[in-house]
Each structure stands twice: as C-alpha cells, then as structure tokens.
C-alpha cells in the first residue's frame, strides 16, 4: 500500500477545504438535477476532480470510482469516492454532509475516511487496526436494550420510487425504539454508529461509494454490518449496521 493514513487525511482535508469554499458561498452555488430527486452541485464536481487527480498522482496503481465521474482504470484495486454525501443538506446550508473515501482491493475495504468539514469531524479506519475520530479511538455503544436505543435511517429508496420504500420498516422500528434520526448522509450515519452516538442504522438502494468508507469504520469500531437477512458484508442495496448487542432484535423487524 503506497499511502498512509496520515497522507490520506491531508488529501481528504484539502478536499474538505474546497467543499467549504462552496458551502460558505451558497448563493452562488450551481445546483442541478441528475434525476427528479437527485442533486449535483459545482462543489460535488470540484471535490471529486481534486480527489481523482490527487489520489491518481499519489497512487497511480489504483483505479477510481467516483459518484460523479464513474469508473476508470484499474477496478481490481480502486478508490471508491463520494465527494459530498448529503448534497441536498449541503445545498441548504445544513451541517450533516461528508466526504467519503475508501481504498478497495480485491473487493475488500482496506482504508476508509469520512470527513464532515462543517463539523470538523474526521473519521478513519484501517482494516484490522481499529477506528478513530479526530485522532482518538472510537467504539460502538454498549446499549443492549432495543427499547432504549437511538436509531438512524435514510430514504434513498424514495428517489427510485420503489414499492418497498422503507416507510413500513421505519414504522415498525420506531415503535420499538426511543430515538429515531434521519441525518441525510449515510456515510455520517455509519460513523455515528462507530462512535456510539447511534446504536443502529439501516438503509436500502444505496451505492457502494455511499457506504464503503463508513462501513469499514463501523466494522473496525466493533459494529455488525449485514444485509436485511443477516448476511455479513457490505451490501449497499440493503445495509444494516448495529452495535452488535441489538442485532438479533432489530433484524426481526427488517
């Protein structure tokens, strides 16, 4: 591996500075629609262009898969990037959006970084070596009583007008838990589970670049990562991430 955690952090924080330049000047931000419910802004494009150019120069042996520019070069070993996860929140001046960067080699996540520039929170993990927030180790919560948990979800499925739209599932889980949150960035949701701020997160119809880095960070912090049937692994079309203690109970509600 030709890049260190420290080197990656410097690159991702530099990308965050580009995003903040746009975030602090929203009145001049160009916002377009990729689909009726999916936005893209100048900031998304600029951040991804910077990351693609910088990471490719630093690590020419790795390919790239970004939300805005698609796949290029070596896809066996590649960077998986969402330049701004939570574009809608970003475009409205809300703080819960993030930059997500993961290094995937042979379908295995090796390094993950999620940076929330507006909050100045930087999460990172390296496979087998743990997870950190702003340089300090993090771990999932110890809550074992589902009735006392705080959970988070999202509704990417609504953008696709799917019949299985998560609303019934949300209703079932909301009745069994104390707190429910919808932050608007799946990458951030995963990091909040890793940090013990949220006990579980689920969503469906995501893409790998939405969850690649955050899922590794959650796993390295002790989380279980499965699909809605309990199969272990990163399944962006159905992802359920828990602190492990409430996994069996919440799986029954999926």
C-alpha positions as CSV (number, residue, x, y, z in Angstrom):
1,X,0.0,0.0,0.0
2,X,1.6,3.2,-1.2
3,X,-0.3,5.7,1.0
4,X,-0.5,6.1,4.8
5,X,-3.5,7.0,6.9
6,X,-1.8,10.4,7.6
7,X,-1.2,11.1,3.9
8,X,-4.8,10.3,3.1
9,X,-6.0,12.6,5.8
10,X,-4.1,15.5,4.4
11,X,-5.7,14.9,1.0
12,X,-9.2,14.5,2.3
13,X,-8.9,17.6,4.5
14,X,-7.7,19.5,1.5
15,X,-10.8,18.3,-0.4
16,X,-12.9,19.5,2.6
17,X,-11.4,23.0,2.3
18,X,-12.6,23.1,-1.4
19,X,-16.1,22.0,-0.3
20,X,-16.2,24.6,2.4
21,X,-15.3,27.3,0.0
22,X,-18.5,26.5,-1.9
23,X,-20.5,25.9,1.3
24,X,-19.7,29.4,2.5
25,X,-20.9,30.9,-0.7
26,X,-24.2,29.0,-1.3
27,X,-25.9,32.0,-3.0
28,X,-23.5,31.4,-5.9
29,X,-23.7,27.6,-5.9
30,X,-24.9,26.0,-9.1
31,X,-27.3,23.2,-8.3
32,X,-28.5,20.8,-11.0
33,X,-30.6,17.6,-11.0
34,X,-29.2,14.3,-12.1
35,X,-32.7,12.9,-11.7
36,X,-36.0,14.4,-10.4
37,X,-34.8,13.7,-6.7
38,X,-31.0,13.6,-7.0
39,X,-28.9,16.7,-7.0
40,X,-25.4,17.6,-8.1
41,X,-23.6,20.8,-7.4
42,X,-20.4,22.6,-8.5
43,X,-19.0,21.5,-5.2
44,X,-19.5,17.8,-5.9
45,X,-17.8,18.1,-9.2
46,X,-14.9,20.2,-7.9
47,X,-14.2,18.0,-4.8
48,X,-14.3,14.8,-6.9
49,X,-12.0,16.3,-9.6
50,X,-9.5,17.2,-6.9
51,X,-9.6,13.8,-5.2
52,X,-9.3,11.9,-8.5
53,X,-6.3,13.9,-9.7
54,X,-4.5,13.9,-6.3
55,X,-5.1,10.3,-5.5
56,X,-4.2,9.1,-9.0
57,X,-1.0,11.1,-8.9
58,X,-0.1,9.7,-5.5
59,X,-1.2,6.2,-6.2
60,X,-1.2,5.6,-10.0
61,X,-1.5,1.8,-9.5
62,X,-5.1,2.3,-8.2
63,X,-8.2,2.9,-10.2
64,X,-11.0,5.3,-9.3
65,X,-14.8,5.1,-8.9
66,X,-16.5,8.3,-8.1
67,X,-20.1,9.2,-7.9
68,X,-19.8,11.9,-10.5
69,X,-17.1,10.7,-12.9
70,X,-17.8,7.0,-12.8
71,X,-15.2,4.2,-13.0
72,X,-11.7,4.5,-14.6
73,X,-8.5,2.4,-14.9
74,X,-7.9,-0.5,-12.5
75,X,-11.1,-1.6,-10.8
76,X,-9.5,-4.5,-9.0
77,X,-7.7,-2.0,-6.7
78,X,-9.5,1.3,-6.6
79,X,-10.5,4.4,-4.7
80,X,-14.3,4.5,-4.0
81,X,-15.3,8.1,-3.5
82,X,-18.5,10.1,-2.8
83,X,-17.3,13.7,-3.0
84,X,-20.3,15.0,-1.0
85,X,-22.6,12.6,0.7
86,X,-25.6,14.6,1.6
87,X,-25.7,17.0,-1.3
88,X,-29.2,18.2,-0.5
89,X,-28.2,19.0,3.1
90,X,-25.1,20.8,1.7
91,X,-27.1,22.9,-0.7
92,X,-29.4,24.0,2.1
93,X,-26.6,25.1,4.4
94,X,-27.1,22.2,6.8
95,X,-24.0,20.7,8.5
96,X,-24.6,16.9,8.1
97,X,-22.7,16.2,4.9
98,X,-19.4,14.5,4.4
99,X,-16.7,13.4,2.0
100,X,-16.2,9.7,1.8
101,X,-13.1,8.0,0.5
102,X,-12.2,4.2,0.7
103,X,-9.5,2.1,-0.8
104,X,-10.8,-1.2,-2.0
105,X,-8.5,-4.0,-3.1
106,X,-9.9,-7.3,-4.5
107,X,-13.4,-6.4,-3.1
108,X,-12.1,-5.8,0.4
109,X,-12.0,-2.4,2.1
110,X,-8.5,-1.6,3.3
111,X,-8.7,2.1,4.3
112,X,-11.7,4.3,5.0
113,X,-12.0,8.1,5.6
114,X,-15.2,10.1,6.2
115,X,-14.8,13.8,6.8
116,X,-17.5,16.2,7.8
117,X,-15.9,19.6,7.1
118,X,-18.7,21.8,8.5
119,X,-18.5,19.9,11.8
120,X,-14.7,19.4,11.6
121,X,-15.1,15.7,12.4
122,X,-12.7,13.3,10.7
123,X,-13.3,9.6,11.0
124,X,-10.9,7.0,9.7
125,X,-10.1,3.3,9.9
126,X,-7.6,0.8,8.6
127,X,-8.6,-2.9,8.2
128,X,-7.6,-4.8,11.3
129,X,-6.3,-1.7,13.1
130,X,-9.3,0.0,14.6
131,X,-11.2,3.2,14.0
132,X,-10.6,6.8,15.1
133,X,-12.4,10.1,15.3
134,X,-10.2,13.2,15.2
135,X,-7.2,11.0,16.2
136,X,-8.9,9.2,19.1
137,X,-10.0,5.6,19.2
138,X,-13.8,5.0,18.9
139,X,-16.1,2.1,19.6
140,X,-19.7,1.3,19.3
141,X,-22.2,1.8,22.1
142,X,-22.9,-0.8,24.8
143,X,-26.7,-0.4,24.7
144,X,-28.3,-3.8,24.7
145,X,-32.0,-2.9,25.3
146,X,-33.7,-2.1,22.0
147,X,-36.3,0.0,23.7
148,X,-33.6,2.4,24.9
149,X,-31.8,2.7,21.6
150,X,-31.4,5.6,19.2
151,X,-31.5,4.5,15.5
152,X,-31.0,6.2,12.2
153,X,-32.2,5.6,8.7
154,X,-32.5,7.1,5.3
155,X,-34.8,7.0,2.3
156,X,-32.7,6.7,-0.8
157,X,-35.3,4.2,-2.0
158,X,-37.8,7.0,-2.3
159,X,-35.7,8.6,-5.1
160,X,-36.2,5.4,-7.0
161,X,-40.0,5.3,-6.4
162,X,-39.7,1.7,-5.1
163,X,-42.7,-0.1,-3.6
164,X,-40.5,-1.2,-0.7
165,X,-40.0,2.4,0.4
166,X,-38.8,1.8,4.0
167,X,-41.8,3.6,5.5
168,X,-43.4,0.4,6.9
169,X,-40.0,-0.8,8.2
170,X,-39.4,2.6,9.8
171,X,-42.8,2.5,11.5
172,X,-42.1,-1.0,13.0
173,X,-38.7,0.0,14.3
174,X,-39.7,3.5,15.5
175,X,-42.4,1.9,17.8
176,X,-39.7,-0.3,19.4
177,X,-37.0,2.3,20.0
178,X,-36.7,5.6,21.9
179,X,-35.0,7.9,19.4
180,X,-35.1,8.0,15.6
181,X,-32.9,10.2,13.4
182,X,-32.6,11.0,9.7
183,X,-29.4,12.9,9.2
184,X,-29.1,12.8,5.4
185,X,-25.7,11.3,4.9
186,X,-25.3,7.5,5.0
187,X,-21.5,7.9,5.4
188,X,-22.1,10.0,8.5
189,X,-24.7,7.6,9.9
190,X,-22.3,4.8,9.7
191,X,-19.7,6.9,11.6
192,X,-22.2,7.8,14.3
193,X,-22.8,4.1,14.9
194,X,-19.0,3.6,15.1
195,X,-18.7,6.5,17.6
196,X,-21.5,5.2,19.8
197,X,-23.8,8.2,19.1
198,X,-26.3,6.0,17.4
199,X,-27.0,2.3,18.1
200,X,-28.1,1.2,14.7
201,X,-28.5,2.4,11.1
202,X,-30.2,0.8,8.1
203,X,-31.0,1.9,4.6
204,X,-31.5,0.5,1.1
205,X,-30.9,1.3,-2.5
206,X,-27.5,3.0,-1.8
207,X,-24.4,2.7,-3.9
208,X,-21.0,1.4,-2.8
209,X,-19.5,4.8,-2.7
210,X,-22.1,5.9,-0.2
211,X,-21.1,3.3,2.4
212,X,-17.7,1.9,1.6
213,X,-15.6,4.0,4.0
214,X,-18.3,4.3,6.7
215,X,-18.9,0.6,6.8
216,X,-15.2,-0.1,7.3
217,X,-15.1,2.5,10.1
218,X,-18.1,0.9,11.7
219,X,-16.7,-2.6,11.5
220,X,-13.4,-1.6,12.9
221,X,-15.2,0.1,15.8
222,X,-17.0,-3.2,16.6
223,X,-20.2,-2.9,14.6
224,X,-22.0,-5.7,12.8
225,X,-22.6,-4.9,9.1
226,X,-25.1,-7.1,7.2
227,X,-28.0,-7.0,4.8
228,X,-31.6,-7.2,6.0
229,X,-31.4,-11.1,6.1
230,X,-28.3,-11.0,8.4
231,X,-25.7,-11.9,5.7
232,X,-22.4,-10.5,6.8
233,X,-20.7,-8.0,4.5
234,X,-21.2,-4.6,2.8
235,X,-24.5,-4.8,0.8
236,X,-25.3,-1.2,-0.2
237,X,-28.7,-2.2,-1.6
238,X,-29.6,-3.3,1.9
239,X,-27.4,-2.3,4.8
240,X,-28.0,-2.9,8.5
241,X,-25.3,-1.7,10.9
242,X,-25.7,-2.2,14.7
243,X,-23.6,-2.1,17.8
244,X,-24.0,-5.9,17.8
245,X,-25.9,-6.0,21.1
246,X,-29.3,-5.3,19.5
247,X,-28.6,-7.1,16.2
248,X,-30.9,-10.1,16.7
249,X,-33.9,-8.0,17.9
250,X,-33.7,-5.4,15.2
251,X,-33.1,-8.0,12.4
252,X,-36.5,-9.4,13.3
253,X,-38.1,-6.0,12.4
254,X,-36.4,-5.8,9.0
